[in-house]
Amino acid sequence: MSDFSPLPTADQELDTTGLLCPLPVLKARRALNTMQSGQCLKVIATDSKAPGDFAAYCEQSGDSLCGVVPDGERYLIVVRKR
């Protein structure tokens, strides 16, 4: 990955490598519940369905999907807590 990233700086990081739907979203929701409003969670996911799953989750939860960046065989996903 290059030094430039369009994603905001994360306050916390969660590695869900190897986990399949719905586990990445469930683990992210648990992590977000411990965070303060406005903080960002960076999720590392390898499930190809993760970008869509996080978009749907954010639509329902009111949290913001700040971005999804493919990085080789994984996705870097940043969610900002509402």
HUQUI-V512959 format. One record per helix or strand of 2 or more residues. SS is the DSSP state (@ for helix, = for strand). FROM is the first residue (numbers start at 0). LEN is the number of residues. If there is no record, write none. Layout:
SS&FROM&LEN, SS&FROM&LEN
This chain:
=&11&4, @&22&10, =&39&6, @&49&12, =&63&8, =&73&7
